[in-house]
Amino acid sequence: MGLTLGEGGTPLVGADRMSERLGCELFLKCEGLNPTGSFKDRGMAVAVSRAVEDGVRAVVCASTGNTAASAAAYAARAGLLAVVLEPEGAVASGKLAQARALGAKVLEVRGSFDDALDAARELGSRGDFALVNSLSPHRIEGQKAAAHELVDELGGAPDALALPYGGGGNTRAYFKGFSEAGALPRFVLGQAADRAKTVASAIRITAPAHADAVQEALMATSGVVVTLADAEILEAWRALAHEEGVFCEPASAASVAGLLKRAAAGADLSQSTAVCVLTGSGLKDPDTAMTVDAVRHETAARVGDVERVLGW
Ligand code: F0G
């Protein structure tokens, strides 16, 4: 048996109200339904398998939270230690709790994700550790299966594929997978305007490690990067929840926000099919959800009081 927690095979769901807004047929690829709640599991299964074969003592990664949780789960299953370097005070609470509960050695780094990545790369260059960030080609190989899965589900590539753009590893993997399938969608990448401080903490990355590969994907597909204010990301995040019943983490909504912004700028999406990849579960970041939708309603447990609160 290979190392697996049942990753992949995630739901692809239609989004009727959002399709109407955009004037295209939109599908949501719900990658938050992977075993640890994010898209990282597809590549992590492969990267940790290789680490076992290579006989290392531990896996190491830098992370804004999801990579760490995924590394922790697969390392636990493989009987390896996971050492995760996370920017102090900048990781959503669900992710931090997850990595700890899964037995990873969680080191909170005084610095940014980019600082943590420098340290993880250096550790990974020593014999003891396998680096399981997306700089590992094994992560990309596992992750690219998501593109093949979409081609199978839709009978070809969609016209547009929208992704959040942090470090660009996911973009690179989808580009590789679609290229292999011989069917390329136009890439629409949503990135935060303030990469250092965005509310979408998963993509607080100032120096994208895969910038060159992302450029190649954009050139090959006439793709675009859409730069988004936090308010635009949160607007899309709320619309997904309220109008489609899909609760993703804020970074994931950058994909939808990117398409909405292009449509608002007059891009003609009619007659086209688009897929937005929702990279992580909303449960990863309860604090943002509680702050953004902060309204509390209190009532006595009496029907009359409930009706009064409802204004009925
Ligand atoms: N969405 C989510 C939920 C993420 O966790 C990440 C990256 C991205 C999008 C961006 O993907 O970097 O491949 O462009 N998370 C990494 C982590 C940095 O450590 O979990 P990318």
py3Dmol code that shows the C-alpha trace and the ligand (Angstrom):
import py3Dmol

protein = """\
ATOM      1  CA  MET A   1       0.000   0.000   0.000  1.00  0.00           C
ATOM      2  CA  GLY A   2       1.286   3.436  -0.888  1.00  0.00           C
ATOM      3  CA  LEU A   3       1.101   6.329   1.518  1.00  0.00           C
ATOM      4  CA  THR A   4      -2.393   7.739   1.213  1.00  0.00           C
ATOM      5  CA  LEU A   5      -5.158   9.319   3.238  1.00  0.00           C
ATOM      6  CA  GLY A   6      -7.606   9.260   0.317  1.00  0.00           C
ATOM      7  CA  GLU A   7      -6.534  12.543  -1.287  1.00  0.00           C
ATOM      8  CA  GLY A   8      -8.001  13.671  -4.611  1.00  0.00           C
ATOM      9  CA  GLY A   9     -11.393  12.941  -6.134  1.00  0.00           C
ATOM     10  CA  THR A  10     -12.768  16.205  -4.736  1.00  0.00           C
ATOM     11  CA  PRO A  11     -16.231  17.540  -5.651  1.00  0.00           C
ATOM     12  CA  LEU A  12     -16.627  19.681  -8.755  1.00  0.00           C
ATOM     13  CA  VAL A  13     -19.832  21.614  -8.180  1.00  0.00           C
ATOM     14  CA  GLY A  14     -21.754  23.981 -10.403  1.00  0.00           C
ATOM     15  CA  ALA A  15     -22.254  27.542  -9.155  1.00  0.00           C
ATOM     16  CA  ASP A  16     -25.510  28.836 -10.646  1.00  0.00           C
ATOM     17  CA  ARG A  17     -25.751  32.257  -9.044  1.00  0.00           C
ATOM     18  CA  MET A  18     -22.101  33.063  -9.592  1.00  0.00           C
ATOM     19  CA  SER A  19     -22.374  31.826 -13.186  1.00  0.00           C
ATOM     20  CA  GLU A  20     -25.191  34.298 -13.737  1.00  0.00           C
ATOM     21  CA  ARG A  21     -23.108  37.133 -12.345  1.00  0.00           C
ATOM     22  CA  LEU A  22     -20.162  36.230 -14.562  1.00  0.00           C
ATOM     23  CA  GLY A  23     -22.093  35.324 -17.683  1.00  0.00           C
ATOM     24  CA  CYS A  24     -20.303  31.991 -17.991  1.00  0.00           C
ATOM     25  CA  GLU A  25     -20.682  28.444 -16.714  1.00  0.00           C
ATOM     26  CA  LEU A  26     -18.733  28.321 -13.467  1.00  0.00           C
ATOM     27  CA  PHE A  27     -17.670  25.234 -11.535  1.00  0.00           C
ATOM     28  CA  LEU A  28     -16.006  25.157  -8.136  1.00  0.00           C
ATOM     29  CA  LYS A  29     -13.304  22.546  -7.521  1.00  0.00           C
ATOM     30  CA  CYS A  30     -13.572  21.989  -3.784  1.00  0.00           C
ATOM     31  CA  GLU A  31     -10.020  21.126  -2.793  1.00  0.00           C
ATOM     32  CA  GLY A  32     -10.798  21.918   0.841  1.00  0.00           C
ATOM     33  CA  LEU A  33     -12.407  18.470   0.962  1.00  0.00           C
ATOM     34  CA  ASN A  34      -9.047  16.746   0.792  1.00  0.00           C
ATOM     35  CA  PRO A  35      -8.053  14.808   3.957  1.00  0.00           C
ATOM     36  CA  THR A  36      -6.381  17.719   5.777  1.00  0.00           C
ATOM     37  CA  GLY A  37      -8.674  20.375   4.324  1.00  0.00           C
ATOM     38  CA  SER A  38      -6.488  21.769   1.560  1.00  0.00           C
ATOM     39  CA  PHE A  39      -5.131  21.060  -1.913  1.00  0.00           C
ATOM     40  CA  LYS A  40      -1.667  20.342  -0.507  1.00  0.00           C
ATOM     41  CA  ASP A  41      -2.480  16.680   0.199  1.00  0.00           C
ATOM     42  CA  ARG A  42      -2.219  15.566  -3.424  1.00  0.00           C
ATOM     43  CA  GLY A  43       1.454  16.486  -3.661  1.00  0.00           C
ATOM     44  CA  MET A  44       2.299  15.796  -0.037  1.00  0.00           C
ATOM     45  CA  ALA A  45       1.371  12.111  -0.375  1.00  0.00           C
ATOM     46  CA  VAL A  46       4.023  11.784  -3.075  1.00  0.00           C
ATOM     47  CA  ALA A  47       6.674  13.968  -1.412  1.00  0.00           C
ATOM     48  CA  VAL A  48       6.479  12.146   1.929  1.00  0.00           C
ATOM     49  CA  SER A  49       6.515   8.742   0.179  1.00  0.00           C
ATOM     50  CA  ARG A  50       9.784   9.767  -1.463  1.00  0.00           C
ATOM     51  CA  ALA A  51      11.164  10.993   1.834  1.00  0.00           C
ATOM     52  CA  VAL A  52      10.561   7.529   3.294  1.00  0.00           C
ATOM     53  CA  GLU A  53      12.341   5.896   0.332  1.00  0.00           C
ATOM     54  CA  ASP A  54      15.240   8.292   0.747  1.00  0.00           C
ATOM     55  CA  GLY A  55      15.610   7.261   4.393  1.00  0.00           C
ATOM     56  CA  VAL A  56      15.652  10.763   5.893  1.00  0.00           C
ATOM     57  CA  ARG A  57      15.136  11.455   9.610  1.00  0.00           C
ATOM     58  CA  ALA A  58      12.452  14.088   9.157  1.00  0.00           C
ATOM     59  CA  VAL A  59      10.562  16.205   6.656  1.00  0.00           C
ATOM     60  CA  VAL A  60      10.791  19.976   6.853  1.00  0.00           C
ATOM     61  CA  CYS A  61       8.770  22.821   5.389  1.00  0.00           C
ATOM     62  CA  ALA A  62       8.066  26.497   5.769  1.00  0.00           C
ATOM     63  CA  SER A  63       4.386  27.257   5.736  1.00  0.00           C
ATOM     64  CA  THR A  64       1.584  29.749   6.115  1.00  0.00           C
ATOM     65  CA  GLY A  65      -0.278  26.792   7.647  1.00  0.00           C
ATOM     66  CA  ASN A  66      -1.737  24.371   5.131  1.00  0.00           C
ATOM     67  CA  THR A  67       1.495  22.812   3.903  1.00  0.00           C
ATOM     68  CA  ALA A  68       2.439  22.297   7.552  1.00  0.00           C
ATOM     69  CA  ALA A  69      -0.840  20.548   8.416  1.00  0.00           C
ATOM     70  CA  SER A  70      -0.552  18.317   5.376  1.00  0.00           C
ATOM     71  CA  ALA A  71       3.115  17.480   6.023  1.00  0.00           C
ATOM     72  CA  ALA A  72       2.241  16.691   9.637  1.00  0.00           C
ATOM     73  CA  ALA A  73      -0.505  14.246   8.637  1.00  0.00           C
ATOM     74  CA  TYR A  74       1.454  12.328   6.003  1.00  0.00           C
ATOM     75  CA  ALA A  75       4.615  12.274   8.126  1.00  0.00           C
ATOM     76  CA  ALA A  76       2.640  10.861  11.066  1.00  0.00           C
ATOM     77  CA  ARG A  77       1.239   8.158   8.828  1.00  0.00           C
ATOM     78  CA  ALA A  78       4.694   7.349   7.499  1.00  0.00           C
ATOM     79  CA  GLY A  79       6.255   7.293  10.962  1.00  0.00           C
ATOM     80  CA  LEU A  80       8.460  10.319  10.276  1.00  0.00           C
ATOM     81  CA  LEU A  81       8.933  13.527  12.219  1.00  0.00           C
ATOM     82  CA  ALA A  82       7.618  16.703  10.571  1.00  0.00           C
ATOM     83  CA  VAL A  83       9.422  19.944  11.402  1.00  0.00           C
ATOM     84  CA  VAL A  84       7.363  22.936  10.320  1.00  0.00           C
ATOM     85  CA  LEU A  85       8.488  26.560  10.308  1.00  0.00           C
ATOM     86  CA  GLU A  86       5.620  29.024  10.506  1.00  0.00           C
ATOM     87  CA  PRO A  87       5.664  32.814  10.641  1.00  0.00           C
ATOM     88  CA  GLU A  88       4.855  33.730  14.242  1.00  0.00           C
ATOM     89  CA  GLY A  89       1.380  35.167  14.773  1.00  0.00           C
ATOM     90  CA  ALA A  90       0.462  34.880  11.088  1.00  0.00           C
ATOM     91  CA  VAL A  91      -1.050  31.411  10.777  1.00  0.00           C
ATOM     92  CA  ALA A  92      -4.798  30.770  10.984  1.00  0.00           C
ATOM     93  CA  SER A  93      -5.753  28.991  14.198  1.00  0.00           C
ATOM     94  CA  GLY A  94      -7.290  25.895  12.594  1.00  0.00           C
ATOM     95  CA  LYS A  95      -4.055  25.172  10.750  1.00  0.00           C
ATOM     96  CA  LEU A  96      -1.861  25.712  13.776  1.00  0.00           C
ATOM     97  CA  ALA A  97      -4.045  23.438  15.912  1.00  0.00           C
ATOM     98  CA  GLN A  98      -4.029  20.815  13.187  1.00  0.00           C
ATOM     99  CA  ALA A  99      -0.232  20.636  12.816  1.00  0.00           C
ATOM    100  CA  ARG A 100       0.211  20.428  16.580  1.00  0.00           C
ATOM    101  CA  ALA A 101      -2.454  17.764  17.009  1.00  0.00           C
ATOM    102  CA  LEU A 102      -0.861  15.697  14.254  1.00  0.00           C
ATOM    103  CA  GLY A 103       2.383  15.634  16.190  1.00  0.00           C
ATOM    104  CA  ALA A 104       4.536  17.966  14.115  1.00  0.00           C
ATOM    105  CA  LYS A 105       7.295  19.940  15.749  1.00  0.00           C
ATOM    106  CA  VAL A 106       5.823  23.389  15.136  1.00  0.00           C
ATOM    107  CA  LEU A 107       8.452  26.130  15.253  1.00  0.00           C
ATOM    108  CA  GLU A 108       7.100  29.676  15.207  1.00  0.00           C
ATOM    109  CA  VAL A 109       9.636  31.780  13.369  1.00  0.00           C
ATOM    110  CA  ARG A 110      10.260  35.408  14.239  1.00  0.00           C
ATOM    111  CA  GLY A 111       9.944  36.615  10.674  1.00  0.00           C
ATOM    112  CA  SER A 112       7.890  36.211   7.510  1.00  0.00           C
ATOM    113  CA  PHE A 113       7.031  33.125   5.463  1.00  0.00           C
ATOM    114  CA  ASP A 114       9.829  34.113   3.086  1.00  0.00           C
ATOM    115  CA  ASP A 115      12.346  34.115   5.974  1.00  0.00           C
ATOM    116  CA  ALA A 116      11.064  30.731   7.124  1.00  0.00           C
ATOM    117  CA  LEU A 117      11.410  29.330   3.601  1.00  0.00           C
ATOM    118  CA  ASP A 118      15.061  30.381   3.426  1.00  0.00           C
ATOM    119  CA  ALA A 119      15.744  28.458   6.633  1.00  0.00           C
ATOM    120  CA  ALA A 120      13.758  25.401   5.491  1.00  0.00           C
ATOM    121  CA  ARG A 121      15.643  25.292   2.180  1.00  0.00           C
ATOM    122  CA  GLU A 122      18.943  25.340   4.006  1.00  0.00           C
ATOM    123  CA  LEU A 123      17.851  22.510   6.316  1.00  0.00           C
ATOM    124  CA  GLY A 124      16.581  20.589   3.302  1.00  0.00           C
ATOM    125  CA  SER A 125      19.976  20.763   1.651  1.00  0.00           C
ATOM    126  CA  ARG A 126      21.441  18.688   4.512  1.00  0.00           C
ATOM    127  CA  GLY A 127      21.090  14.929   4.519  1.00  0.00           C
ATOM    128  CA  ASP A 128      18.794  14.625   7.553  1.00  0.00           C
ATOM    129  CA  PHE A 129      15.770  16.425   6.156  1.00  0.00           C
ATOM    130  CA  ALA A 130      13.606  16.154   3.068  1.00  0.00           C
ATOM    131  CA  LEU A 131      12.200  19.546   2.034  1.00  0.00           C
ATOM    132  CA  VAL A 132       8.479  19.128   1.309  1.00  0.00           C
ATOM    133  CA  ASN A 133       7.658  22.634   0.123  1.00  0.00           C
ATOM    134  CA  SER A 134       6.497  22.925  -3.484  1.00  0.00           C
ATOM    135  CA  LEU A 135      10.143  23.460  -4.459  1.00  0.00           C
ATOM    136  CA  SER A 136      10.207  19.669  -4.246  1.00  0.00           C
ATOM    137  CA  PRO A 137       9.476  18.275  -7.727  1.00  0.00           C
ATOM    138  CA  HIS A 138       7.543  15.436  -6.054  1.00  0.00           C
ATOM    139  CA  ARG A 139       4.996  17.923  -4.715  1.00  0.00           C
ATOM    140  CA  ILE A 140       4.404  19.238  -8.241  1.00  0.00           C
ATOM    141  CA  GLU A 141       4.108  15.702  -9.656  1.00  0.00           C
ATOM    142  CA  GLY A 142       1.434  14.767  -7.130  1.00  0.00           C
ATOM    143  CA  GLN A 143      -0.381  18.079  -7.433  1.00  0.00           C
ATOM    144  CA  LYS A 144      -0.634  17.977 -11.222  1.00  0.00           C
ATOM    145  CA  ALA A 145      -3.126  15.091 -10.895  1.00  0.00           C
ATOM    146  CA  ALA A 146      -5.735  17.763 -10.132  1.00  0.00           C
ATOM    147  CA  ALA A 147      -5.487  18.991 -13.746  1.00  0.00           C
ATOM    148  CA  HIS A 148      -5.900  15.463 -15.115  1.00  0.00           C
ATOM    149  CA  GLU A 149      -8.901  15.001 -12.832  1.00  0.00           C
ATOM    150  CA  LEU A 150     -10.557  18.142 -14.221  1.00  0.00           C
ATOM    151  CA  VAL A 151      -9.940  17.015 -17.800  1.00  0.00           C
ATOM    152  CA  ASP A 152     -11.589  13.680 -16.981  1.00  0.00           C
ATOM    153  CA  GLU A 153     -14.546  15.342 -15.269  1.00  0.00           C
ATOM    154  CA  LEU A 154     -15.227  17.956 -17.936  1.00  0.00           C
ATOM    155  CA  GLY A 155     -14.147  15.938 -20.969  1.00  0.00           C
ATOM    156  CA  GLY A 156     -11.423  18.500 -21.656  1.00  0.00           C
ATOM    157  CA  ALA A 157      -9.906  21.611 -20.143  1.00  0.00           C
ATOM    158  CA  PRO A 158     -12.243  24.452 -19.140  1.00  0.00           C
ATOM    159  CA  ASP A 159     -11.837  27.708 -21.071  1.00  0.00           C
ATOM    160  CA  ALA A 160     -10.546  29.429 -17.940  1.00  0.00           C
ATOM    161  CA  LEU A 161      -8.940  28.147 -14.760  1.00  0.00           C
ATOM    162  CA  ALA A 162      -8.854  30.545 -11.815  1.00  0.00           C
ATOM    163  CA  LEU A 163      -6.446  30.020  -8.923  1.00  0.00           C
ATOM    164  CA  PRO A 164      -5.144  32.021  -6.001  1.00  0.00           C
ATOM    165  CA  TYR A 165      -1.519  33.018  -6.568  1.00  0.00           C
ATOM    166  CA  GLY A 166       0.782  32.784  -3.562  1.00  0.00           C
ATOM    167  CA  GLY A 167       4.131  31.199  -4.337  1.00  0.00           C
ATOM    168  CA  GLY A 168       2.915  29.781  -7.648  1.00  0.00           C
ATOM    169  CA  GLY A 169       3.531  26.070  -7.000  1.00  0.00           C
ATOM    170  CA  ASN A 170      -0.098  25.179  -7.585  1.00  0.00           C
ATOM    171  CA  THR A 171      -0.157  27.175 -10.841  1.00  0.00           C
ATOM    172  CA  ARG A 172       2.973  25.394 -11.974  1.00  0.00           C
ATOM    173  CA  ALA A 173       1.454  21.987 -11.202  1.00  0.00           C
ATOM    174  CA  TYR A 174      -1.834  22.675 -13.009  1.00  0.00           C
ATOM    175  CA  PHE A 175       0.105  24.004 -16.006  1.00  0.00           C
ATOM    176  CA  LYS A 176       2.183  20.830 -16.112  1.00  0.00           C
ATOM    177  CA  GLY A 177      -0.873  18.588 -15.820  1.00  0.00           C
ATOM    178  CA  PHE A 178      -2.888  20.398 -18.492  1.00  0.00           C
ATOM    179  CA  SER A 179       0.150  20.529 -20.810  1.00  0.00           C
ATOM    180  CA  GLU A 180       0.523  16.762 -20.492  1.00  0.00           C
ATOM    181  CA  ALA A 181      -3.175  16.330 -21.247  1.00  0.00           C
ATOM    182  CA  GLY A 182      -2.747  18.492 -24.348  1.00  0.00           C
ATOM    183  CA  ALA A 183      -5.547  20.842 -23.278  1.00  0.00           C
ATOM    184  CA  LEU A 184      -4.734  24.263 -21.854  1.00  0.00           C
ATOM    185  CA  PRO A 185      -7.188  26.625 -20.145  1.00  0.00           C
ATOM    186  CA  ARG A 186      -6.506  30.338 -19.821  1.00  0.00           C
ATOM    187  CA  PHE A 187      -4.997  30.897 -16.384  1.00  0.00           C
ATOM    188  CA  VAL A 188      -6.576  33.635 -14.270  1.00  0.00           C
ATOM    189  CA  LEU A 189      -4.516  34.157 -11.118  1.00  0.00           C
ATOM    190  CA  GLY A 190      -5.818  36.190  -8.184  1.00  0.00           C
ATOM    191  CA  GLN A 191      -3.096  37.719  -6.022  1.00  0.00           C
ATOM    192  CA  ALA A 192      -3.325  40.013  -3.009  1.00  0.00           C
ATOM    193  CA  ALA A 193      -2.440  43.657  -3.608  1.00  0.00           C
ATOM    194  CA  ASP A 194      -0.644  43.725  -0.258  1.00  0.00           C
ATOM    195  CA  ARG A 195       1.172  40.417  -0.281  1.00  0.00           C
ATOM    196  CA  ALA A 196       2.883  41.100   3.038  1.00  0.00           C
ATOM    197  CA  LYS A 197      -0.265  41.845   5.035  1.00  0.00           C
ATOM    198  CA  THR A 198      -3.333  40.469   3.273  1.00  0.00           C
ATOM    199  CA  VAL A 199      -6.247  39.091   5.315  1.00  0.00           C
ATOM    200  CA  ALA A 200      -5.793  35.953   3.192  1.00  0.00           C
ATOM    201  CA  SER A 201      -2.972  34.698   5.424  1.00  0.00           C
ATOM    202  CA  ALA A 202      -2.363  31.567   3.318  1.00  0.00           C
ATOM    203  CA  ILE A 203      -0.971  33.753   0.531  1.00  0.00           C
ATOM    204  CA  ARG A 204       1.102  36.161   2.623  1.00  0.00           C
ATOM    205  CA  ILE A 205       4.145  35.552   0.457  1.00  0.00           C
ATOM    206  CA  THR A 206       6.206  38.446  -0.895  1.00  0.00           C
ATOM    207  CA  ALA A 207       8.645  36.572  -3.137  1.00  0.00           C
ATOM    208  CA  PRO A 208       6.827  33.865  -5.179  1.00  0.00           C
ATOM    209  CA  ALA A 209       9.276  30.952  -5.527  1.00  0.00           C
ATOM    210  CA  HIS A 210       7.733  29.856  -8.843  1.00  0.00           C
ATOM    211  CA  ALA A 211       7.479  33.283 -10.508  1.00  0.00           C
ATOM    212  CA  ASP A 212       9.307  32.135 -13.676  1.00  0.00           C
ATOM    213  CA  ALA A 213       7.110  29.065 -14.150  1.00  0.00           C
ATOM    214  CA  VAL A 214       4.021  31.209 -13.531  1.00  0.00           C
ATOM    215  CA  GLN A 215       5.202  33.625 -16.227  1.00  0.00           C
ATOM    216  CA  GLU A 216       5.565  30.709 -18.622  1.00  0.00           C
ATOM    217  CA  ALA A 217       2.015  29.502 -17.850  1.00  0.00           C
ATOM    218  CA  LEU A 218       0.659  33.008 -18.433  1.00  0.00           C
ATOM    219  CA  MET A 219       2.493  33.381 -21.756  1.00  0.00           C
ATOM    220  CA  ALA A 220       1.387  29.949 -23.004  1.00  0.00           C
ATOM    221  CA  THR A 221      -2.281  30.456 -22.123  1.00  0.00           C
ATOM    222  CA  SER A 222      -2.760  34.213 -22.646  1.00  0.00           C
ATOM    223  CA  GLY A 223      -3.303  34.233 -18.926  1.00  0.00           C
ATOM    224  CA  VAL A 224      -3.600  37.142 -16.546  1.00  0.00           C
ATOM    225  CA  VAL A 225      -2.761  38.063 -12.973  1.00  0.00           C
ATOM    226  CA  VAL A 226      -5.521  40.025 -11.260  1.00  0.00           C
ATOM    227  CA  THR A 227      -4.405  42.072  -8.263  1.00  0.00           C
ATOM    228  CA  LEU A 228      -7.013  42.232  -5.510  1.00  0.00           C
ATOM    229  CA  ALA A 229      -7.690  44.410  -2.506  1.00  0.00           C
ATOM    230  CA  ASP A 230      -8.643  42.519   0.659  1.00  0.00           C
ATOM    231  CA  ALA A 231     -12.177  43.905   0.350  1.00  0.00           C
ATOM    232  CA  GLU A 232     -12.502  42.290  -3.078  1.00  0.00           C
ATOM    233  CA  ILE A 233     -11.261  38.935  -1.775  1.00  0.00           C
ATOM    234  CA  LEU A 234     -13.671  39.062   1.166  1.00  0.00           C
ATOM    235  CA  GLU A 235     -16.570  40.091  -1.063  1.00  0.00           C
ATOM    236  CA  ALA A 236     -16.036  36.965  -3.186  1.00  0.00           C
ATOM    237  CA  TRP A 237     -15.550  34.854  -0.045  1.00  0.00           C
ATOM    238  CA  ARG A 238     -18.869  36.044   1.372  1.00  0.00           C
ATOM    239  CA  ALA A 239     -20.685  35.572  -1.952  1.00  0.00           C
ATOM    240  CA  LEU A 240     -19.457  31.975  -2.208  1.00  0.00           C
ATOM    241  CA  ALA A 241     -20.784  31.259   1.266  1.00  0.00           C
ATOM    242  CA  HIS A 242     -24.083  33.161   1.066  1.00  0.00           C
ATOM    243  CA  GLU A 243     -24.986  32.431  -2.555  1.00  0.00           C
ATOM    244  CA  GLU A 244     -23.465  29.012  -3.192  1.00  0.00           C
ATOM    245  CA  GLY A 245     -23.279  27.464   0.279  1.00  0.00           C
ATOM    246  CA  VAL A 246     -19.547  26.918  -0.038  1.00  0.00           C
ATOM    247  CA  PHE A 247     -17.354  27.984   2.884  1.00  0.00           C
ATOM    248  CA  CYS A 248     -13.720  28.264   1.824  1.00  0.00           C
ATOM    249  CA  GLU A 249     -10.826  30.077   3.423  1.00  0.00           C
ATOM    250  CA  PRO A 250     -10.223  33.676   2.324  1.00  0.00           C
ATOM    251  CA  ALA A 251      -7.169  32.904   0.138  1.00  0.00           C
ATOM    252  CA  SER A 252      -9.250  30.435  -1.874  1.00  0.00           C
ATOM    253  CA  ALA A 253     -11.760  33.146  -2.748  1.00  0.00           C
ATOM    254  CA  ALA A 254      -9.026  35.059  -4.604  1.00  0.00           C
ATOM    255  CA  SER A 255      -9.757  32.743  -7.544  1.00  0.00           C
ATOM    256  CA  VAL A 256     -13.397  33.825  -7.718  1.00  0.00           C
ATOM    257  CA  ALA A 257     -12.509  37.449  -6.956  1.00  0.00           C
ATOM    258  CA  GLY A 258     -10.128  37.388  -9.925  1.00  0.00           C
ATOM    259  CA  LEU A 259     -12.878  36.288 -12.308  1.00  0.00           C
ATOM    260  CA  LEU A 260     -15.401  38.747 -10.852  1.00  0.00           C
ATOM    261  CA  LYS A 261     -12.940  41.610 -11.307  1.00  0.00           C
ATOM    262  CA  ARG A 262     -12.248  40.642 -14.914  1.00  0.00           C
ATOM    263  CA  ALA A 263     -15.967  40.468 -15.655  1.00  0.00           C
ATOM    264  CA  ALA A 264     -16.493  43.871 -14.015  1.00  0.00           C
ATOM    265  CA  ALA A 265     -13.698  45.278 -16.200  1.00  0.00           C
ATOM    266  CA  GLY A 266     -15.628  44.168 -19.282  1.00  0.00           C
ATOM    267  CA  ALA A 267     -13.955  40.852 -20.147  1.00  0.00           C
ATOM    268  CA  ASP A 268     -16.401  38.786 -22.202  1.00  0.00           C
ATOM    269  CA  LEU A 269     -16.718  35.397 -20.532  1.00  0.00           C
ATOM    270  CA  SER A 270     -19.931  34.392 -22.306  1.00  0.00           C
ATOM    271  CA  GLN A 271     -20.112  30.980 -23.945  1.00  0.00           C
ATOM    272  CA  SER A 272     -17.223  29.883 -21.780  1.00  0.00           C
ATOM    273  CA  THR A 273     -16.666  27.366 -19.017  1.00  0.00           C
ATOM    274  CA  ALA A 274     -14.592  28.359 -16.007  1.00  0.00           C
ATOM    275  CA  VAL A 275     -13.297  26.457 -13.002  1.00  0.00           C
ATOM    276  CA  CYS A 276     -12.339  28.194  -9.764  1.00  0.00           C
ATOM    277  CA  VAL A 277     -10.097  26.115  -7.550  1.00  0.00           C
ATOM    278  CA  LEU A 278     -11.113  26.557  -3.900  1.00  0.00           C
ATOM    279  CA  THR A 279      -7.840  25.572  -2.286  1.00  0.00           C
ATOM    280  CA  GLY A 280      -8.736  25.308   1.394  1.00  0.00           C
ATOM    281  CA  SER A 281     -11.644  24.794   3.796  1.00  0.00           C
ATOM    282  CA  GLY A 282     -13.267  27.721   5.584  1.00  0.00           C
ATOM    283  CA  LEU A 283     -12.835  25.852   8.873  1.00  0.00           C
ATOM    284  CA  LYS A 284      -9.098  26.480   8.641  1.00  0.00           C
ATOM    285  CA  ASP A 285      -9.582  30.129   9.542  1.00  0.00           C
ATOM    286  CA  PRO A 286     -12.469  30.536  12.003  1.00  0.00           C
ATOM    287  CA  ASP A 287     -11.055  33.781  13.401  1.00  0.00           C
ATOM    288  CA  THR A 288     -11.429  35.655  10.123  1.00  0.00           C
ATOM    289  CA  ALA A 289     -14.947  34.298   9.713  1.00  0.00           C
ATOM    290  CA  MET A 290     -15.876  35.464  13.232  1.00  0.00           C
ATOM    291  CA  THR A 291     -14.380  38.926  12.703  1.00  0.00           C
ATOM    292  CA  VAL A 292     -15.747  39.598   9.247  1.00  0.00           C
ATOM    293  CA  ASP A 293     -19.272  38.401  10.033  1.00  0.00           C
ATOM    294  CA  ALA A 294     -19.244  39.584  13.604  1.00  0.00           C
ATOM    295  CA  VAL A 295     -22.983  40.037  14.185  1.00  0.00           C
ATOM    296  CA  ARG A 296     -24.261  38.139  17.257  1.00  0.00           C
ATOM    297  CA  HIS A 297     -27.903  37.645  18.071  1.00  0.00           C
ATOM    298  CA  GLU A 298     -28.948  36.743  21.582  1.00  0.00           C
ATOM    299  CA  THR A 299     -32.315  35.609  22.799  1.00  0.00           C
ATOM    300  CA  ALA A 300     -34.146  33.939  25.620  1.00  0.00           C
ATOM    301  CA  ALA A 301     -35.316  30.415  24.775  1.00  0.00           C
ATOM    302  CA  ARG A 302     -38.892  31.539  24.180  1.00  0.00           C
ATOM    303  CA  VAL A 303     -40.672  31.625  20.827  1.00  0.00           C
ATOM    304  CA  GLY A 304     -41.866  35.186  21.332  1.00  0.00           C
ATOM    305  CA  ASP A 305     -38.318  36.373  21.973  1.00  0.00           C
ATOM    306  CA  VAL A 306     -36.969  34.519  18.948  1.00  0.00           C
ATOM    307  CA  GLU A 307     -39.624  36.126  16.760  1.00  0.00           C
ATOM    308  CA  ARG A 308     -38.819  39.540  18.167  1.00  0.00           C
ATOM    309  CA  VAL A 309     -35.130  39.095  17.298  1.00  0.00           C
ATOM    310  CA  LEU A 310     -36.133  38.016  13.778  1.00  0.00           C
ATOM    311  CA  GLY A 311     -38.397  41.049  13.479  1.00  0.00           C
ATOM    312  CA  TRP A 312     -41.456  38.865  12.641  1.00  0.00           C
TER     313      TRP A 312
END
"""
ligand_1 = """\
21
F0G
N -4.583 28.761 -1.211
C -4.275 28.225 -0.024
C -5.399 27.800 0.872
C -2.923 28.045 0.360
O -2.643 27.505 1.535
C -1.901 28.474 -0.526
C -0.501 28.333 -0.172
C -2.280 29.032 -1.762
C -3.629 29.156 -2.054
C -1.284 29.511 -2.743
O -0.743 28.465 -3.493
O 1.615 29.099 -3.166
O 0.967 27.313 -4.773
O 0.475 29.716 -5.251
N -0.123 27.905 0.969
C 1.265 27.608 1.340
C 1.318 26.980 2.716
C 2.187 28.747 1.169
O 2.353 27.070 3.389
O 0.345 26.355 3.124
P 0.664 28.656 -4.230
"""
view = py3Dmol.view(width=600, height=400)
view.addModel(protein, "pdb")
view.setStyle({"model": 0}, {"cartoon": {"style": "trace"}})
view.addModel(ligand_1, "xyz")
view.setStyle({"model": 1}, {"stick": {}})
view.zoomTo()
view.show()
